[in-house]
Amino acid sequence: MDADNKPRIIRGYHYTNDVAYGEMKKISYLTPVSNYPGRKENVTFGFLEKEPNSWIQSKEFPNIWNELLEHLCYNAITSGADNLIVLGFDIIQGDEAYVIDRGIYERGTNNARNPWDIESFRASRDYRISRILVDEYNGEHELPELVIHNCIPLERLRIESKICIKSLENVEGEVKNLWGFLQNAS
């Protein structure tokens, strides 16, 4: 609730590509297909801001945003996608939506020798237990990441941004500047 006792509107943003979006249109849902690190539990990851400043301007993890964009572009290109897409949607009552702190996971795995050692296990566990219901979240996480466990119907999704990634000559070199293109995309 906000100061006027009205339910606050919380918006989520999910980064995807046009091939994945085409699949969503076929089944009429954004479905949870990603996994928490170290678990086989399908979720949808996203952000509470279209431009997640805590990720873009992270001092402790200065490359995290670029690494995420590189990962998204790689997945898009290898699936045959032409565009990277940012979907926006309102989070409504009944959505199983949480905010977790990706910084806990990143910090905990920095010294891990492999994904199966005890440090990775602890980082994954601590990351998952940092979750807070989205409507109880007050900005306390360093790298807030939206996690949704349920399907989001297509009619709730809006394309917020789209960029043609096939036109980039060298994805690895150009992805450092991709955020500027996304900001100017419509």
C-alpha positions as CSV (number, residue, x, y, z in Angstrom):
1,M,0.0,0.0,0.0
2,D,1.2,3.5,-0.7
3,A,0.6,6.6,1.6
4,D,-3.0,6.9,0.4
5,N,-3.8,3.3,1.3
6,K,-4.0,2.4,-2.4
7,P,-2.2,-0.8,-3.6
8,R,1.1,0.3,-5.1
9,I,1.7,-0.8,-8.7
10,I,4.8,-2.8,-9.1
11,R,6.2,-3.2,-12.6
12,G,8.5,-6.0,-13.7
13,Y,10.8,-6.2,-16.7
14,H,12.0,-9.3,-18.4
15,Y,14.8,-9.4,-21.1
16,T,14.3,-11.9,-23.9
17,N,14.6,-12.2,-27.7
18,D,12.2,-12.3,-30.6
19,V,12.4,-16.1,-31.0
20,A,11.5,-16.7,-27.4
21,Y,8.8,-14.0,-27.6
22,G,7.4,-15.9,-30.6
23,E,7.2,-19.0,-28.5
24,M,5.4,-17.1,-25.8
25,K,2.9,-15.9,-28.3
26,K,2.2,-19.5,-29.4
27,I,1.3,-20.6,-25.9
28,S,0.0,-17.1,-24.7
29,Y,2.3,-17.0,-21.6
30,L,5.7,-16.0,-20.3
31,T,6.5,-19.3,-18.6
32,P,9.2,-19.9,-16.0
33,V,12.0,-21.7,-17.9
34,S,15.2,-20.6,-16.1
35,N,16.6,-22.2,-13.0
36,Y,18.0,-20.8,-9.7
37,P,21.7,-21.5,-9.6
38,G,22.2,-25.0,-8.2
39,R,18.5,-26.0,-8.3
40,K,16.1,-27.4,-10.8
41,E,13.2,-25.1,-10.1
42,N,11.8,-23.2,-13.0
43,V,11.4,-19.4,-12.6
44,T,11.4,-16.3,-14.7
45,F,14.1,-13.7,-13.9
46,G,13.7,-10.0,-14.4
47,F,14.1,-6.6,-12.8
48,L,11.9,-4.0,-11.0
49,E,13.3,-1.3,-13.3
50,K,13.7,-1.3,-17.1
51,E,17.1,0.2,-16.5
52,P,18.3,-1.5,-13.2
53,N,20.7,1.2,-12.0
54,S,22.1,-0.9,-9.2
55,W,23.3,-3.4,-11.8
56,I,24.5,-0.8,-14.3
57,Q,26.4,1.2,-11.8
58,S,27.5,-1.5,-9.4
59,K,30.9,-0.6,-7.8
60,E,31.5,-4.1,-6.4
61,F,30.5,-5.9,-9.6
62,P,31.4,-3.3,-12.3
63,N,31.1,-5.8,-15.2
64,I,27.9,-7.6,-14.1
65,W,25.5,-5.7,-16.4
66,N,27.7,-6.1,-19.4
67,E,28.2,-9.8,-18.7
68,L,24.4,-10.2,-18.5
69,L,23.9,-8.4,-21.8
70,E,26.6,-10.5,-23.4
71,H,24.8,-13.6,-22.2
72,L,21.5,-12.4,-23.4
73,C,22.9,-11.5,-26.8
74,Y,24.7,-14.8,-27.1
75,N,21.5,-16.7,-26.4
76,A,19.6,-14.6,-28.8
77,I,22.0,-15.0,-31.7
78,T,22.5,-18.8,-31.1
79,S,18.7,-19.2,-31.2
80,G,18.5,-17.4,-34.5
81,A,16.9,-14.2,-33.0
82,D,17.2,-10.9,-34.7
83,N,16.2,-8.7,-31.7
84,L,16.7,-8.4,-28.0
85,I,13.4,-7.4,-26.4
86,V,12.5,-5.9,-23.0
87,L,9.0,-6.9,-21.8
88,G,7.2,-4.9,-19.1
89,F,4.3,-6.1,-17.0
90,D,2.4,-5.2,-13.9
91,I,2.9,-7.6,-11.0
92,I,-0.5,-8.4,-9.6
93,Q,-2.0,-10.1,-6.5
94,G,-1.7,-13.8,-7.0
95,D,1.7,-13.6,-8.8
96,E,4.3,-15.6,-6.9
97,A,6.9,-12.8,-7.2
98,Y,10.0,-12.2,-5.1
99,V,13.1,-10.1,-5.1
100,I,16.4,-11.8,-4.4
101,D,19.9,-10.4,-4.1
102,R,22.2,-11.5,-6.9
103,G,25.1,-9.8,-5.1
104,I,25.0,-12.5,-2.5
105,Y,25.5,-15.2,-5.1
106,E,28.2,-13.3,-7.1
107,R,30.2,-12.5,-3.9
108,G,29.9,-16.1,-2.7
109,T,31.0,-17.7,-6.0
110,N,33.9,-15.3,-6.7
111,N,36.3,-17.6,-4.8
112,A,34.7,-20.9,-5.7
113,R,36.9,-23.4,-7.6
114,N,34.0,-25.0,-9.4
115,P,30.2,-24.9,-9.3
116,W,30.0,-28.0,-7.1
117,D,32.2,-27.0,-4.2
118,I,30.9,-26.0,-0.8
119,E,31.4,-22.2,-1.4
120,S,29.1,-22.4,-4.5
121,F,26.6,-24.4,-2.6
122,R,26.5,-21.9,0.2
123,A,26.3,-18.9,-2.2
124,S,23.4,-20.5,-4.0
125,R,21.6,-21.3,-0.7
126,D,22.1,-17.8,0.7
127,Y,21.0,-16.2,-2.6
128,R,17.7,-18.2,-2.6
129,I,17.0,-17.4,1.1
130,S,17.5,-13.7,0.5
131,R,14.1,-13.6,-1.2
132,I,11.5,-11.1,-0.1
133,L,7.9,-10.9,-1.4
134,V,7.9,-8.3,-4.1
135,D,5.3,-6.1,-2.3
136,E,7.4,-6.2,0.9
137,Y,10.6,-5.2,-0.8
138,N,12.0,-1.8,0.1
139,G,15.2,-1.6,-1.8
140,E,17.5,-3.4,0.6
141,H,19.3,-5.7,-1.9
142,E,22.5,-4.7,-3.6
143,L,21.7,-6.4,-7.0
144,P,17.9,-6.9,-6.8
145,E,16.6,-9.5,-9.2
146,L,13.0,-10.2,-9.7
147,V,12.0,-13.9,-9.6
148,I,8.6,-15.1,-10.6
149,H,7.4,-18.7,-10.1
150,N,4.1,-18.5,-12.1
151,C,3.2,-17.9,-15.7
152,I,2.4,-14.4,-16.9
153,P,-0.4,-14.2,-19.5
154,L,0.6,-12.6,-22.8
155,E,-2.1,-9.9,-22.5
156,R,-0.1,-8.5,-19.5
157,L,3.1,-8.2,-21.4
158,R,4.2,-5.0,-23.3
159,I,7.2,-4.6,-25.4
160,E,9.2,-1.8,-23.8
161,S,12.3,-1.9,-26.0
162,K,13.6,-3.7,-29.0
163,I,17.0,-3.7,-30.6
164,C,18.3,-5.4,-33.8
165,I,21.3,-7.4,-32.6
166,K,22.1,-9.0,-35.9
167,S,23.2,-5.6,-37.2
168,L,26.1,-5.5,-34.6
169,E,29.3,-6.4,-36.4
170,N,31.1,-7.8,-33.4
171,V,28.8,-8.8,-30.5
172,E,31.7,-9.2,-28.1
173,G,33.1,-5.7,-28.8
174,E,29.8,-3.9,-29.4
175,V,27.9,-5.3,-26.4
176,K,29.8,-2.9,-24.1
177,N,27.8,-0.2,-25.9
178,L,24.5,-2.1,-26.1
179,W,22.9,-0.4,-23.2
180,G,23.1,3.0,-25.1
181,F,21.2,1.3,-28.0
182,L,18.6,-0.1,-25.7
183,Q,18.0,3.2,-24.0
184,N,17.3,4.8,-27.4
185,A,15.2,1.9,-28.8
186,S,11.5,2.1,-28.8
